[in-house]
Amino acid sequence: MMKLPSLKKTLFALLATTLVAMLAACGGTSGTGGGGNTPQNVALTLYSSGDVNVQSLWKNTLIPQFEKSHPNITVNLVFAEHGTIDSTTLAKLSASVAAKKDPGMDVIDAGLIQPAAIAHLLLPITAQDVPLVAHVDPTLLQQVNNDGVPYRASSVVLAYNTQYVQDPPPTKLSDVLAWIKAHPGKFTYNTPNSGGSGHAFVEAVVDSHLTSDNLHTFVTGQDAATGYNTTVETAWQAGLQELHSLNPSIYRNGFYPNGNTAVLQLLGNGSISMAPVWSDQALTALSQKQLPASVKLTQLDPPLNGGPAYLGIPVNTTHPKEAYELVNWVLGADVQATIISAMHGFPGVQWSYVPPEVQQQYASIAHAYGTGFSSKFSADLNKQWQTQVAAS
């Protein structure tokens, strides 16, 4: 027969063992459980597409820095070079939302953000979830219905060769047009359907003849349900006619290269002295001595269009909190400075929110950029340019 003290010790040991087991089951003593104050380890999947420099930015710079500052979060990169599977990825996302299943990705950095936002496939970006969204130009958020946020960008700027163009160069569009006519053969831009730099110049000329109400419609896509129509065509006519009048003064009497790179090559070999170019491409070409040091960049007033790259979060992500953390972190001043340096581009936030030394380094282009037409209109404008400017 067990003595009373021994029985008490045995009962106490059993009680203690049971209590520990209960706490463990509830996650109270586990470093990876869901309870307590210890954060749970989470693995995010980031889908990104673009050129290899975008892949390098995430793989070699942003992801390592983020994981170092957020030790409970890892980021797995799925990269599609040149966006070759963006349409397939969009379809996969749409199907997963319809089926209420895990989309297999938590953050998206790709050109599919705008159509995904229109289709309501993304979570809203609010100041509560992403406080640093307050540093972003609201117009850029409106283009994606506030369901995405720009984290980097590039702007179309004016490149000019100081050997042939007086410094400072013209900074008003009207003065640029006058320079083109006074220096025939020394200016061109790529066909607007083959690259954004040419498209931005075409839009700038067309915009200069639009009312503010018309411009708002073309940029936001609002009141554009019917797409291209007679009213739109009439609004564009004056700008298209002015572009047509430039043909005799364009390089080789109206030669418009195919693609942004071809314009840089003409600048590099001295065939032309001035052209609209993407800021990141031109800065990279200058750093690699593909353009002579005599080529400089400036922004017009009002500015030429820019192209933001957006981040979005699938509405059915299984890790919304951590996805929001990544998006907010990317908008921080130091991270934005890193992105500018790596990509030779613009920040996703407004320039006033990046470090002063970075603003000074990019002073010639560190200005707000223009916002281009909504996708509902840009393709139609390209078609009208082809028939009314290039083919006539």
N, C-alpha and C positions, 0 to 999 in steps of 0.2 A: 504493500500500500504506500502511495506517494505521500510524502510529508507536505503539510500546508505551504511552507515557504517555497519548496520546489515547485508546487503547483502554481503558485503566484508568478514565479519567474517564468515558467513555461507559458502561461497565459499572456504575460506581458510581452514576451518574445514574439508570440504569434500575432498579437495585436500590432506590434511595431512592424512586423513583416508585411502584414495586410495593408497598413497605412502607407508604407513605402510603395507597395505595388499599386495602390490606388492613385498615389501622386504621379507615379511613372505613367500610368495609363492615361492620366489627364494631361500629361506633358509638363507637369510642374517642375520636374528635375531634368528634363531633356534639353540639350543645347540646340536641337534641330526641330523640336516640336512646335506646335502652333500656339501653346499657351505661354504664360510668363512674360518676361521682358526681353528674352533673347530673340532676335530677329530670325525668321525662317530663311533658309537658303533658297533662292529662286533663280531659275535659269530662264532668261529672256531669249527669244529668237528674233533677230533683226533681219528683215528682208530688204536688201538694197540693190540698186541697179545703176548703171552708168558706165563711165570709162574707168580704167584701172586706177586712176588717181583717186577716185571715190572709194574704191576697194581698199587702197593703201591708207587713206585717211581713217577709215573705221578700224581696219585690222591692226595697223601699226601705231596709231596715235590715240584715237578717241576711246576705243574699247579698253585698252590697257589702263588708261588714265581713269576711266569711269570705274572699272573694277577695283582699282587701288583705293579709290575714295568711297566705294560702296562694297565692302568685302562680303556682304551677304547676297550680292547679285552678280551673276555671270551672264555674259552676252554671247550668244552663238550667232555668227554671221552667215547668212545665206546670200550669196552674191550672184547676180545675173548680169554679165558684161553686156553693155550697150542695151540693156532692157529687153533682151530677146524673148524673155518669157513673161514680160509684164502683163500682156493680155491674158495669158493662161493663169497667172497669179490673181488677177482681178476676178476672173471667172471662178476660181477656187474660193476666193474670199466671199463672193456673192453666194455661192452654193452653201458654204459653211454657215453663213448668217441665216439663210433660209431654213437650214436644217437644225439650227441652234446647236452647232457643234464647234469644237475647238478649231480655229482657223489654221493652226500650225505656225503662227507668227504673232508677235506681240507689238512690234513697231515696224513701220514701213517707211523707207526712204526711196521713193521712185516716182516716175512721172504719172503713175496711176492714181495719185492722191486726189487730183481734181475730179475725175470721173467717179472715184469711190465716194468722195464727199457728196457729189450730186445724188448718188444712189443711196445715201444714208447708211453707208457701211462702216463709218468711223465714229469714234467717240468725240464729243465736243471738247474743244480746248478752252477751258475756263480759267479765270484768274485764281479760283479756289484750288484747282488741281495743278495748274502750271502758273505760279505767281509771276514768273519772268515774262509771260506773254504780254505784260503791260509795256515791255520795251520794244514791241514789234509794231510796225506801221499797220493800223487797223484796216487799211485798204487791202493789204495782202491777205489778211484773214478773211475778209469778205469774199474773196475770190474762191475760197474753199468752204464757204458757209460756216466759218469758225470751227471746222472739223479737222484742221491741219494747221501746222505752224512752220514758217520758213526758218531754216537753221543755217543756211548759207545762200549766197546768190552771186550772180555776175551781172554786170551792166554793160550795155552797148555804149561805147564812148567814141569820141572822134580821135583818130590817130592822124598825125601829121608829121611830115619830115621837115625839120627846121632848116635844112639846106635849101629848101625851095618855098617854104611857107614862113612868112614873117611871124616871129614870136613876140607877143602873144597872138594866137590864132583867133579866128572868128569864134564867138561863143553863142551867138544867136543863130537860129536856123535860117533866118532871112539873109544874114551875112554869109553863111555857108553857101547858100544857093547862089548868091551874087559872086562869091569866089569861084564856084564851079564854072559859071558862065564866062568869067574873066580869064580862066585858065583851062581852056578846052583840052580834053584828053588826059587830065591829071587827077581825075576822080572817078570812082565807080563804087558799086555795092553789089553784093551777090543777089541772085534771084531770091525773092522773099520766101519761096517755098523750099529753098535749099539751105537755109540757115537764118538764125535769129537776128544777126547783125543787119542783113539786108532788109528783113521784115521790119525791124525797128525803125530804119530810116524811112521806109515807105509809110509806116504808120505816123511818124512825126510830121511828114509833109501833109498827109491826109488830115491829121488832128488839127493842124494849124488853120484849117478851113471849117472846123466843126463848132457847133454851139456847145456850151457846157452840158446841156441836157443830153444831146446826142452822144457826146463823149462818154458820159456816165453810163448810158445804155450799152455802148459797145464794150466798155471795160468790165462792167459788173455782169453783163448778160441778162440783166433784169428787163422785163417787157420785151423779151426776144424770143418768145415761144414759137413764133412763126418763122424764125430764122431769116434768111435773106429775102428781101422784098424790095419793091420799087422805091419806098421811102429811103431805105438804106442806100440804094444805088444812087439816088439823087444827092444824098448827103456826102457821098464820096467823090462825086464828079469833079469838083473844083481841085481837090488834091491830086487826083489821078491825071488831070489835064496838066497841072504844073509839073508833075513827074515826067510826063510825055514831052513837055517842052525842053527838058534837060537832055534828051537823047543826043542831039548833035554835040553837046559838051562833055558827054561821058566818054571814058576811055574807048578808043577805037570806034568812035561814032555810035555808041550804044551797046558796048559789050558788057554784059553782066555775068560775072563768073558763077560757077556752080559751087556753092559752099563757102563757109567762113574762112577756111584755110587758104583757099585760092586767092582771096583778097589780101591776106597777110603775105602771100608769096609775091604778089604784084608790088606791095609796099617794100618788101625786102629787096627785090631786084631793081627798084627805082623806076618801074614802069609808071607808077602813079605816086602822087605826093600826099594825098589825103583820102581817107575812107572811114566809114563806120566799122568798128570791130568790137568783139567781145573783150572786156577788160582782162579777164583771166587768161585768155588765149594770147593776147598781146603782151601781157606782163611776162608770161612764160617764155614767149618767143624772144623778148628782149633779154631775159636772163640767160637764155641759151644761145644768144648772139645770132638768132635767125632773122632778127631785125637789126638794122644799124642803130647805134647809140643816138643818132640824130633824130630818130623817131620818138615823139612824145605823145602823151595821151591827155585829153581834157574832156570835161563833161559840158554839154550844152545847157543853156538856160532858156526854156524849160528842158529838163534832162531827157535823154533818150531812154528807151525802155530797158528794164532789167528783167532777169529771169530768176525767180527764187526757186530753191529746191525745198520741198516740203517734207515734214515728218507727220505721220498719221498713226493712230492707234486703232486697230480693228475693234468694232463695237462688241465683239464676242471674245476678246482676249481673256485668258484665264488669269492674267497678272496685271490688271489695270493700274494698281497703285505703283508698282515698280516701273511700269512703262511710262507713267506720268513722271516719275523721278528721273528717268533717263532723258526725257524730252526737256524737262525744266533745267537739268544740269547742262545740257548742250547750249542753252541760251545764256549761260553765265559769261561775264565779261572776259575772263581769262581763257575760257574754252573758245569763245568767239574769236579772240585774237589768234589762237592756235590755228583755227580753221582758215582765217584770212591768210596767214603765213603759208600754210600748207597748200592752199588752193589758188593763191594769187587772186582771190576774189573778194566779194563783199560779205559783210556779216548778215545773219538772218535778222538781227535786231537793228535798230536805227544806229547810225554812226556815233551818235552822242553817248551811247552806252558801251562803247569799246574803249580801251585804255587810250589816253591822250597821245602817247608815243606812237601808237598804231595809226591813229588819225593823221598825225603829222607825216608818217612814212608814206601814206597813201593820199596825201593832201590834194593831188591833182585830180583825183576821181572820187574822193571821199564825200560824196554828196548823195542826196536821195536820188533814186532813179525813177523813171516813169513806169507806169503800169500799163501793160499791153492789153490788146483786145481780148475779150473772152474767147474761148475756143469755139463758141457758137458763131463768131464772126470772122476770126482770123483766116480760116481756110477760104471763106468767100472773098475776102480782100485779096488774097493771093491770086485767085482765079481772075478777078477783075484787073489786077495789075498785068497779068499775062496777056489778056486780050486787049487792054486799052493802052498799055505802056510799051511792053516789049514787042508785041506782034503788030504794031501799027506804025 
